[in-house]
């Protein structure tokens, strides 16, 4: 069990983290606005799974690896930046048609899930939060705390 020492602070930090706009929030808003609630929920699940992945990785020792090898952290940041640039280039290359009668092609919730999951995995904000926060919410004797820088 993860014996969170200050549960209310942990919940407050997670809520603030989720409310601060970032690439994950934009992916969710984009999916919902373009393809409806199902696509938005797919993006929410993808973002949550990506966040969960980093929380588990932080507990397993990712924070120690990133702290010991800053080049790997920078590589992950550059990978995230490259992915966001690739998404931007795809948007710029897309043909714009201002015909109001033309409908946008609907994408499945699975496509939006995959996109949001990828954005979440390459989001430095998620990496920093999950790797730096474990020592503040778990007891000093908990295994997750010894990995936190």
Order of alpha helices (4+ residues) and beta strands (2+ residues): alpha-alpha-alpha-alpha-alpha-alpha-alpha
